[in-house]
Amino acid sequence: MHLDFFKVTILTMYKPKFSLRRPTLVFRQFGNKGYSLFSCLGREVVCSVLSVSTLTYASAESVSTKPVVSDSTSTTTAREMVLEEVSVTGSRAPLTKSQAARMVTVLDRRDIAQAPVQSVNDLLKYAIGVDVRQRGAIGAQTDISIRGGTQDQIILLLNGINICDPQTGHNAMDLPIDLSEIVRIEVIEGPAGRIYGSSSLVGAINIVTDSRGKRSEGRGKRDDCKVNFHGEAGSYGYAKAGAKYEFGEHSLSASYARSDGYSRSKEGKLNTGYSGAKAFYQGQYEDDDVRLHWHLGLADKGWGSGTFYATPKWQADNQYEHTTKIYSAIQGETKRGRLHLAPSIYWNQNCDRYEGYHNQPEKMAYNYNRTDVYGVTLNTYLDWAAGRTAMGGELRNEDLVSGNLGEPLSETHHISGTDRDYTLGVNRTNISAYLEHNLLLRHLTISAGLVAVKNTWSNMNMTVYPGIDVSYRPTPAWTLHASCNTSLRMPSFTEMYYKLQGYKADPHLKPEEMTAVEIGTNYQLSARPCRLARPRIINCQLTAWYHHGRNMIDWIMDTSLGDDAVWQSVNHTKINSIGFEATAEFRIENLDFRVSYSYINQAKEQEANIVSQYALEYLRHKLVACAHVPIIYRLTADVNLRWQDRVGQYTDFSGHVHDYQPYTLVDARLAWTEPKWKLYVEANNLLDKSYADYGHVEQPGRWIIAGFAIQM
């Protein structure tokens, strides 16, 4: 069926006794007026297949139940999607997009396919409220934060499962999946404690790989099996190869990537190279009563860390790190009755080896850490006369054994592959429970609730964090929203115990707390001048927000101490942040253009000679412009521009303090796309600019990559 046409099956409310067949009518175009087709028929309408456009700001679900599923092989602006009961992320209970009380930024398959990026880390650079501080290129190591926060203040989820590493947020983006595996990425900006519990201090990022429902339609068919291959190579010895096999209700993917690196140490050795492998399996079972989904992922990667953690006192430029991560989860959902249950159970393991001097353990002993995280959650919601009420809870245990972090263990554990033992460790359990009610009216949605949290390590009392979101829709095109939410974050194990080579941590850090107020508006207009023309879309968003943080954690250095200066983890008393974000997107025919801008200002009483590593370093200005332009036939061009101006300072190896300098980067991509294969060439940092997101870590210049993808 052509994507520009719509097929609508009209089921009469009163079936004639003499007929055994329901009448079917076919329409080629919908109206968007109150007097149009649907309003005039007075009948029940069942929509089978619709063509809808990409939304930069849309609503999606947190645990990925009943999602929108897109066709990744489509090359047109309007893509074919199967629409079920569209659920959203902005609340505990799933709500339809029209009911959502909170705005969610969505990067979908179309955004992923067009962007000149090689990793999830790079893709998030184009989300306007997200700060991507890159140490290693092509996703080697990246810190992700939202609205002026730090990498430890956001919660990262895989198909709705919390995969945060309590040891440190530096390695949180070591994911077991490729970009080709992702259905969409959902970003919630601002505290999300009521939705995700602790850790979601300034926002949440949910990576959705589960295209549930997509394969079930073809269950048992021979052509339900698919094999995809992709590969690419480029500058600095970069190469990558991967494959994916889909069979029935299951899929299995694997990939390998490597690079020589783009810089050298003082000794002349390459010090930013990396190599790593990923594997990911997911499957599902579904019948009329229940739906189950499960996944198992592995990510193994080693990379040269250059000067990543160097200080003026410790000028190491040949550091190295290796991580191995395992992700597993089983999720369920009942489908009948007014009371819906959605339990899940998960286990994540993170193993980390840090080398202060690569391949020189005699010079500095390697740091070994292993974190095991076990969790059980139960989400429920009930529909009744007053709206939709959700409740549930989570029990999450975080266990660390280490060679340098934590308290002395009563019994040591052997470190596999070495002659050493884990002698230190930390174990803590986080218990949370939530209650939320959603009042659903024709033009108004009010979502209010609270989360109660208790953590065993800090001996904290059960503490309640409330929140409320309001959405008002005066017309189909306009949406006004406002919210006030609170949340908390427990300190990471690194913030509590790291005490080596110029760092001194505090094990008695208090949890961070945040209160945020947000108001905004969204205008979206979609029009089709005639039935043969492609849609014209205008989407505009404006949001203003205020954050009040208490006991904020950061690493600071008192430069007046000279050679005795070290980085110390401390609780800042209070930090107040204000900001606004604006986005405008225009789509006419196959031409897309989007421009976004964000501004942040943080206020805190500064102390003389104090340099901050994270909390007082933030993007005051960020401008992103993206254009997708058809050239000829199936050849398209994508050009993305990003301008950033960061507040903050860093101290060089000579002891001089420098301000961060603004920079502009341009990324570009040319792609030839056929239904079963694709060829592309892309350039990152096309203008070959020198820049750094961290003071001691210079980023690479122009990076050229060519690649292909084949579907069999």
Disulfide bonds with the S-S distance in Angstrom:
none
